[in-house]
Structure formats: structure tokens, C-alpha cells
């Protein structure tokens, strides 16, 4: 191969390389501007004491993290977030799987049912929260009207610390179950039919078909849903902000709402940035634990 041919190949490779990066540059610019830069800037701010309305930031090292780890309000928000996740995720997944099993059969109007279950998912959380505030209203709400009609005592759903978080959990389940129904339905339709036919020939009943075929082959789907649900639960904010503002008595102050209070109500940007970094680390650790513990139990075939 001549020197001229080698130079031609190198120029062509360089042109292809530059062309590829020219197409990637807009994506890199968007990611850098709206994701990577804010993350690293938040990490930088977390080492400063900076109240937005009081002037310049003052470096204080790990003081924000030390205060965070000793703050009762922070640990209360962590517990509230865990309570919300533990109360909503298993129930949501169980209901979604049950509905998906009902829809995974020849059924007229299947598209209508899919749409009906998915509508709450795409509806604005603000609008949904306002509607549910009326449902939960202690005097004119639908739920208390039903309780009164049956002779049962009414409940101050959003004003009682015992009931405020369960009320948000019910809303979260109602709004999110449709998304999981669609994912489960897709997983069910990907299970080979011949597995069921072979098991029926061997005398398997419906429960055995579900326990030994359906459930194991849905583990990849369940694994995906669980990871997404945990991340979403730890990022819950809108329904708390609209319906309870963290009350009563901080019983619904989840981590993101606590971050919002510190950063955008008290303008403590350094401490708020530290909270954001800790929240990121919590979600990262939980995701890694789920991958480590649950991945070996996933059946892909």
C-alpha cells in the first residue's frame, strides 16, 4: 500500500470521526448544560454556606453534610419517603399484575381498557391532586360522604398525621398502576404460548401455570418496574406540595419536599445542594443493591 493510499485512508477516517462528533455535539451540549453542569455545580455548592439573599457563599467544608446527618427533620423525611415507597410499590405492582392478567386474554374493547387505565398516568399530577383533595375533604368529600352513608365515622384524611401519608399512598397507587399494567401486559404477551400448552398436557392447573411459568418469566418485567418505582417514590414531590405541604406535623415531608423547603423557601442553597447529593447517593445505592440482590433471581428464559 502506497503512502498516498495511507494518507487517503487516514483523511477519510478523520472525516468520519469529525462527522460523527458533529452530530453528537448537540446532544452533548444539552446533556452538559441541563444535567452534568447542574449536578457538579450542586456538588460544589454543597461545600459552602450560602443563603441566596445574604450575599456571597462561604466555604464550610463538610459542615452541611454533618448537619444533615444529625438533623431530626432530615431523618424524618427519610422515614416518610421509605413509608411512602413501602406502602405504594408492592400494592401497586400486585394490582397492576392482577389487572394485566385479566386483560391478557381475548377481550372486546381491549384498547379502550388499556387507554382507561393509562389516562391517570398522563394526567397532570397537579390536576389529579386537586381532584383528590376534594375526594378527601373532611366535610364535602366523596370518601367521607360514603362513610357517613354507611354509618361509619368520618376521617380527616389530610389533616390527621395517622391518615395523611396513607392518603398520599392511595393517590400514588391510583395514578401509577396504569403504567405498570401496560408493562406487565407487554411482558405477558412475550411469554411463549407453547410453554402453557406443554404444562397443560402434563396436568398443570391455573395456579401451577401462574406460579411455575408466568411469575418466573415475568421477573425481568417486575425487576424493571421495581427499580423505576423506587426511583419515582424517592422523587415524589408534587402531590405533597399541592395537598399537604409536608404536614400535618411533618408527617408527609418526604426528602424532595424537605429539599425544596431548605433550598427554595429558606434559600439555604448550600444545605439544599447537600441534600440533593445525598438523595442522589441514596437512589444510586438502592439501585445497586437491587441489581446485586435481585438480578440473580431474574429468569430470562
C-alpha positions as CSV (number, residue, x, y, z in Angstrom):
1,X,0.0,0.0,0.0
2,X,1.4,3.4,-1.0
3,X,1.9,6.3,1.2
4,X,-0.7,8.2,-0.7
5,X,-3.3,5.5,-0.1
6,X,-2.5,5.5,3.6
7,X,-2.9,9.3,3.8
8,X,-6.2,9.0,2.0
9,X,-7.5,6.4,4.5
10,X,-6.4,8.5,7.4
11,X,-8.2,11.6,6.0
12,X,-11.3,9.5,5.4
13,X,-11.2,8.2,9.0
14,X,-10.7,11.7,10.3
15,X,-13.6,13.0,8.3
16,X,-15.9,10.2,9.5
17,X,-14.8,10.8,13.1
18,X,-15.4,14.6,12.8
19,X,-18.8,14.0,11.2
20,X,-19.9,11.6,13.9
21,X,-18.9,14.0,16.7
22,X,-20.5,16.9,14.8
23,X,-23.8,15.0,15.0
24,X,-23.2,14.1,18.7
25,X,-22.3,17.7,19.7
26,X,-25.9,19.0,20.1
27,X,-26.7,16.0,22.4
28,X,-23.5,16.6,24.4
29,X,-24.3,20.3,24.7
30,X,-27.8,19.6,26.0
31,X,-26.7,17.0,28.5
32,X,-23.8,19.1,29.7
33,X,-26.0,22.2,30.1
34,X,-29.0,20.7,31.8
35,X,-27.7,17.6,33.5
36,X,-23.9,17.4,34.1
37,X,-23.3,21.1,34.9
38,X,-26.1,21.3,37.4
39,X,-25.0,18.1,39.1
40,X,-21.4,19.2,39.5
41,X,-22.4,22.7,40.5
42,X,-24.7,21.3,43.2
43,X,-21.8,19.2,44.4
44,X,-19.6,22.3,44.5
45,X,-22.3,24.4,46.4
46,X,-22.8,21.6,49.0
47,X,-19.4,22.6,50.5
48,X,-20.5,26.2,51.0
49,X,-22.8,28.1,53.4
50,X,-24.8,30.2,51.0
51,X,-28.1,31.8,51.7
52,X,-29.3,33.2,48.5
53,X,-30.5,36.5,49.9
54,X,-27.4,37.2,52.0
55,X,-24.6,37.6,49.6
56,X,-21.5,35.6,48.8
57,X,-21.0,31.9,49.6
58,X,-18.6,31.0,52.4
59,X,-16.7,27.7,52.2
60,X,-17.6,25.4,55.2
61,X,-16.3,22.0,54.1
62,X,-18.4,19.1,55.2
63,X,-20.5,21.1,57.7
64,X,-23.6,20.8,55.6
65,X,-23.3,17.1,55.5
66,X,-22.6,16.9,59.2
67,X,-25.7,19.0,60.0
68,X,-27.7,16.8,57.6
69,X,-26.7,13.6,59.3
70,X,-27.6,14.9,62.7
71,X,-30.9,16.6,61.7
72,X,-34.1,15.1,63.0
73,X,-36.0,16.7,60.2
74,X,-33.8,15.0,57.6
75,X,-34.2,11.6,59.1
76,X,-38.0,12.2,59.5
77,X,-38.1,12.9,55.8
78,X,-36.1,9.7,55.0
79,X,-38.6,7.7,57.1
80,X,-41.6,9.3,55.4
81,X,-40.1,8.5,52.0
82,X,-39.5,4.9,52.9
83,X,-43.0,4.7,54.3
84,X,-44.4,6.1,51.1
85,X,-42.4,3.7,49.0
86,X,-43.1,0.6,51.1
87,X,-46.8,1.4,51.2
88,X,-47.3,2.1,47.5
89,X,-44.8,-0.1,45.5
90,X,-45.9,-3.6,46.5
91,X,-49.6,-2.8,46.3
92,X,-49.2,-1.0,43.0
93,X,-47.3,-4.0,41.5
94,X,-49.8,-6.5,42.8
95,X,-52.8,-4.6,41.5
96,X,-51.1,-4.0,38.1
97,X,-50.2,-7.6,37.7
98,X,-53.8,-8.7,38.5
99,X,-55.3,-6.3,36.0
100,X,-52.8,-7.3,33.3
101,X,-53.7,-10.9,33.8
102,X,-57.4,-10.0,33.3
103,X,-56.6,-8.1,30.2
104,X,-54.2,-10.7,28.7
105,X,-57.0,-12.7,27.0
106,X,-59.3,-12.3,24.0
107,X,-61.4,-9.4,25.0
108,X,-63.5,-7.0,23.1
109,X,-62.6,-3.4,23.6
110,X,-59.1,-4.2,24.9
111,X,-57.8,-0.9,23.5
112,X,-60.4,1.0,25.5
113,X,-59.4,-0.7,28.7
114,X,-55.7,0.0,28.1
115,X,-56.5,3.6,27.5
116,X,-58.7,3.9,30.5
117,X,-56.1,2.5,32.8
118,X,-53.4,4.7,31.3
119,X,-55.2,8.0,31.4
120,X,-54.3,8.7,35.1
121,X,-50.7,8.2,34.2
122,X,-50.6,11.0,31.6
123,X,-52.9,13.4,33.6
124,X,-51.1,16.2,35.4
125,X,-50.2,15.4,39.0
126,X,-51.4,18.9,40.0
127,X,-54.8,18.4,38.5
128,X,-55.1,14.9,40.0
129,X,-54.0,16.2,43.4
130,X,-56.7,18.9,43.3
131,X,-59.4,16.3,42.5
132,X,-58.2,14.0,45.2
133,X,-58.2,16.9,47.7
134,X,-61.9,17.2,47.1
135,X,-62.3,13.5,47.5
136,X,-60.5,13.7,50.8
137,X,-62.3,16.8,52.0
138,X,-63.5,16.3,55.6
139,X,-66.9,18.0,55.1
140,X,-67.9,17.6,51.4
141,X,-65.5,14.9,50.2
142,X,-66.7,11.8,48.4
143,X,-65.0,9.4,50.8
144,X,-66.5,10.9,53.9
145,X,-69.9,11.0,52.2
146,X,-69.6,7.3,51.6
147,X,-68.6,6.7,55.2
148,X,-71.5,8.8,56.6
149,X,-73.9,6.9,54.3
150,X,-72.8,3.6,55.8
151,X,-72.9,4.8,59.4
152,X,-69.2,4.9,59.8
153,X,-67.2,7.7,61.4
154,X,-65.6,10.2,59.1
155,X,-61.9,10.7,58.8
156,X,-59.8,13.9,58.4
157,X,-57.8,12.3,55.7
158,X,-55.2,15.1,55.0
159,X,-55.4,16.7,58.5
160,X,-54.7,13.7,60.6
161,X,-51.0,12.6,60.9
162,X,-52.1,9.0,61.0
163,X,-54.0,9.2,57.7
164,X,-52.2,11.9,55.7
165,X,-49.5,9.6,54.3
166,X,-51.9,6.6,53.6
167,X,-54.0,9.1,51.7
168,X,-51.0,10.1,49.5
169,X,-50.2,6.4,49.1
170,X,-53.7,5.7,47.8
171,X,-53.4,8.5,45.3
172,X,-49.9,7.3,44.2
173,X,-51.3,3.8,43.6
174,X,-54.3,5.0,41.6
175,X,-52.2,7.2,39.4
176,X,-49.3,4.9,38.8
177,X,-51.0,1.5,38.4
178,X,-51.9,2.0,34.7
179,X,-48.2,2.4,33.7
180,X,-47.3,-0.9,35.3
181,X,-50.4,-2.6,33.8
182,X,-49.1,-1.8,30.3
183,X,-45.6,-3.0,31.1
184,X,-46.9,-6.2,32.7
185,X,-49.2,-6.8,29.7
186,X,-46.3,-6.5,27.3
187,X,-44.3,-9.0,29.4
188,X,-47.3,-11.4,29.5
189,X,-47.6,-11.3,25.7
190,X,-43.9,-12.1,25.3
191,X,-44.3,-15.5,27.2
192,X,-44.3,-18.3,24.6
193,X,-47.7,-20.0,24.4
194,X,-46.2,-23.4,23.9
195,X,-45.0,-23.4,27.5
196,X,-48.5,-23.2,28.7
197,X,-49.7,-25.9,26.3
198,X,-47.0,-28.3,27.4
199,X,-47.8,-27.7,31.0
200,X,-51.5,-28.3,30.5
201,X,-50.7,-31.6,28.8
202,X,-48.8,-32.6,31.9
203,X,-51.9,-31.8,34.0
204,X,-51.0,-28.3,35.4
205,X,-53.8,-26.2,36.8
206,X,-54.2,-22.5,36.6
207,X,-52.3,-21.8,39.8
208,X,-49.4,-24.0,38.8
209,X,-49.3,-22.3,35.4
210,X,-49.1,-18.9,37.1
211,X,-46.6,-19.9,39.8
212,X,-44.2,-22.0,37.6
213,X,-44.4,-20.3,34.2
214,X,-46.0,-16.8,34.4
215,X,-44.4,-15.5,37.5
216,X,-40.8,-16.6,36.8
217,X,-40.9,-15.3,33.2
218,X,-42.2,-12.0,34.5
219,X,-39.3,-11.5,36.8
220,X,-37.4,-9.3,34.3
221,X,-40.5,-7.1,33.9
222,X,-41.1,-7.0,37.7
223,X,-37.4,-6.1,38.2
224,X,-37.7,-3.2,35.8
225,X,-40.9,-2.0,37.4
226,X,-39.4,-2.2,40.9
227,X,-36.3,-0.1,40.0
228,X,-38.4,2.6,38.3
229,X,-40.9,2.6,41.2
230,X,-38.3,3.0,43.8
231,X,-36.7,5.9,42.0
232,X,-40.0,7.6,41.4
233,X,-41.0,7.1,45.1
234,X,-37.9,8.8,46.3
235,X,-38.5,11.7,43.9
236,X,-42.1,12.3,45.0
237,X,-42.9,15.9,45.4
238,X,-45.9,17.4,43.6
239,X,-48.7,15.7,45.5
240,X,-47.1,16.6,48.8
241,X,-46.6,20.2,47.7
242,X,-50.2,20.6,46.5
243,X,-52.1,18.5,49.1
244,X,-50.3,18.7,52.4
245,X,-47.3,21.0,52.2
246,X,-45.4,18.4,54.3
247,X,-48.0,18.4,57.1
248,X,-49.6,17.7,59.4
249,X,-46.7,17.7,61.9
250,X,-44.2,16.9,59.1
251,X,-45.9,13.5,58.6
252,X,-45.7,13.8,54.8
253,X,-42.5,15.7,54.4
254,X,-40.6,13.5,52.0
255,X,-36.9,14.0,51.1
256,X,-37.5,16.1,47.9
257,X,-40.1,18.3,49.7
258,X,-37.6,18.8,52.6
259,X,-35.0,19.8,50.0
260,X,-37.5,22.2,48.4
261,X,-38.2,23.8,51.8
262,X,-34.5,24.3,52.5
263,X,-33.4,25.5,49.1
264,X,-36.4,27.4,47.8
265,X,-38.3,28.6,50.8
266,X,-35.5,29.2,53.3
267,X,-33.0,29.9,50.4
268,X,-30.3,27.8,52.1
269,X,-28.8,26.7,48.8
270,X,-25.6,25.1,50.2
271,X,-27.6,22.8,52.5
272,X,-30.2,22.2,49.8
273,X,-27.4,21.1,47.4
274,X,-26.0,18.7,50.1
275,X,-29.5,17.2,50.4
276,X,-29.6,16.8,46.6
277,X,-26.3,15.0,46.5
278,X,-27.3,12.7,49.4
279,X,-30.6,11.9,47.7
280,X,-28.7,11.0,44.5
281,X,-26.4,8.7,46.6
282,X,-29.4,7.1,48.3
283,X,-31.1,6.3,45.0
284,X,-27.8,5.1,43.5
285,X,-27.1,2.7,46.4
286,X,-30.6,1.4,46.4
287,X,-30.4,0.7,42.7
288,X,-27.1,-1.1,43.1
289,X,-28.4,-3.2,45.9
290,X,-31.5,-4.1,43.9
291,X,-29.2,-5.2,41.0
292,X,-27.0,-7.2,43.3
293,X,-29.7,-8.9,45.3
294,X,-32.5,-9.4,42.7
295,X,-30.6,-9.8,39.4
296,X,-29.5,-13.4,40.2
297,X,-33.2,-14.3,40.8
298,X,-34.4,-12.9,37.4
299,X,-35.4,-15.6,34.9
300,X,-35.0,-14.6,31.2
301,X,-36.0,-18.0,29.8
